[in-house]
Amino acid sequence: MSNVKPENILVWNVLEGPVLAEDMPEEDRPDHPAYVAYLVLGVTTKARPTLMFEYELWFDSFDQAYEYKQKVDKCMEAVGILEVMTDG
C-alpha cells in the first residue's frame, strides 16, 4: 500500500492510540524528532474498499493525534485520510 496516494485512502476507524513514541520500546522508536505520537488506523483504498489494512499515522504532538482520533470516532462512514485533517 506504500504506493497509494493519500487522497485514495479511506479511514474506517482507529484501532489503537494515540500512543506516544516515548512509551514505545527504544528499539521500536522512530528516528525522527517530528514523530511524537501515532494512531493505528483501519483503512482501505477507494479502489478496493473491501480489503482493510492497518496504517500507522504519525503526528507532531499527542494533542494532534488525539484530535484526529476524535474526528474519526465521530464519523459514521469511511472518510478520506486527508479530509479528517482539514475538517474543521
Secondary structure, DSSP 4 states (H G I P E B T S, - for coil): -TTS-GGGEEEEEEEEEEEEGGGS-GGGS-S-TT--EEEEEEEEESS-TTS-EEEEEEESSHHHHHHHHHHHHH-SS-EEHHHHHH--
